[in-house]
Amino acid sequence: MCNCKNVELGSFDNQIQIDHCSLLHPIWVDACIADEVIHLLSRGVKTTASCCGHNKTIPSIVVAPESVKLMEELGYKHFNNVCIRRGPYARTFFYAKSVKCSLWIKLTKVWLPYLWHNIIDDL
């Protein structure tokens, strides 16, 4: 679970600034996922967005299309974003490893949408 308490989705209340040597300019990242993002930047991954989930949704990291293969090599699992199903950005969403979410979030935000989009849609 992340350290967020009463932080709404889309809020910047729990963010810290990261100024990494691989970046052209500093970025803002949720504090509870910052160490993981810094580790990925150090490994050459180009991140485009991340969110700890604020104990309300799936903790995730989004990368540039050219970093997808590296994320897979690092053992990251794809997060199926139902809003982007095709194109170069469809496989750029990954589950964060450093922040865990509750079983309820996994059920409502991962398993049920997966069943809906992969099984029920095909009926």
C-alpha positions in Angstrom: 0.0 0.0 0.0 1.2 3.5 -0.6 1.5 6.2 2.0 -1.2 8.4 0.6 -4.0 9.5 2.9 -6.9 11.5 1.5 -5.0 12.2 -1.8 -7.4 12.3 -4.7 -6.6 10.8 -8.1 -5.1 13.5 -10.3 -3.8 15.4 -7.3 -0.2 16.6 -7.0 -0.3 16.6 -3.2 2.0 13.7 -2.6 4.7 14.5 -5.3 8.4 15.2 -5.1 10.7 16.6 -7.7 13.3 14.4 -9.3 16.2 15.9 -11.2 18.0 12.9 -12.7 21.0 13.1 -15.0 19.1 11.2 -17.7 16.4 13.9 -17.8 16.4 17.2 -19.7 14.4 18.8 -16.9 13.1 17.9 -13.5 9.9 15.8 -13.2 7.4 15.5 -10.4 6.6 12.0 -9.2 4.4 10.5 -6.4 6.7 10.2 -3.4 5.9 6.5 -2.7 6.9 5.5 -6.2 9.8 7.9 -6.7 12.6 5.3 -5.8 11.3 2.9 -8.4 11.1 5.6 -11.1 14.7 6.7 -10.2 15.9 3.1 -10.5 14.2 2.8 -13.9 15.7 6.1 -15.1 19.1 4.8 -14.0 18.6 1.6 -16.1 17.8 3.7 -19.2 14.0 3.5 -19.2 12.3 6.6 -20.4 9.2 7.1 -18.2 6.4 9.3 -19.4 4.1 9.1 -16.4 3.6 7.2 -13.1 1.1 7.0 -10.3 1.2 5.3 -7.0 -2.6 4.8 -7.2 -3.3 6.8 -4.0 -4.9 3.6 -2.5 -7.7 4.0 -5.0 -6.4 2.4 -8.2 -3.6 0.4 -9.7 0.0 1.7 -9.1 1.4 2.1 -12.6 4.4 3.3 -14.7 4.0 4.5 -18.3 7.1 4.5 -20.5 8.0 5.7 -24.0 7.4 3.0 -26.7 11.2 2.6 -27.1 11.5 1.5 -23.5 8.8 -1.3 -23.6 11.3 -4.0 -24.4 13.6 -2.9 -21.6 10.7 -2.9 -19.1 9.8 -6.5 -20.2 13.4 -7.5 -19.7 13.4 -6.0 -16.2 10.4 -8.3 -15.4 7.6 -5.7 -15.5 4.1 -6.9 -16.4 1.9 -5.0 -18.8 -1.1 -3.0 -17.4 -3.9 -3.3 -19.9 -5.2 0.2 -20.3 -8.7 -0.3 -21.8 -8.7 3.3 -23.1 -5.7 2.7 -25.4 -6.1 -0.7 -27.0 -4.1 -0.3 -30.2 -1.2 1.7 -31.6 2.3 2.4 -30.4 1.2 3.4 -26.9 -1.1 0.4 -26.2 1.7 -1.6 -24.5 3.5 1.2 -22.7 1.6 0.8 -19.3 3.1 -1.4 -16.6 2.3 -2.4 -13.1 4.6 -0.7 -10.5 6.5 -3.2 -8.4 7.3 -1.1 -5.3 3.7 -0.1 -4.4 1.1 -2.8 -3.7 -2.6 -2.4 -3.9 -5.5 -4.0 -2.0 -7.3 -7.2 -3.2 -10.4 -5.0 -3.7 -8.6 -2.7 -6.1 -7.1 -5.7 -8.0 -10.6 -7.2 -8.3 -12.4 -4.0 -9.4 -9.6 -2.4 -11.5 -7.8 -5.4 -13.0 -9.7 -8.7 -13.0 -13.3 -7.5 -13.7 -12.3 -5.1 -16.5 -10.1 -7.9 -18.0 -13.0 -10.3 -18.0 -15.4 -7.7 -19.4 -13.1 -6.7 -22.3 -11.7 -10.1 -23.1 -14.6 -12.5 -22.5 -17.9 -10.7 -22.3 -17.2 -8.4 -25.3 -16.5 -11.5 -27.4 -19.9 -13.1 -26.6 
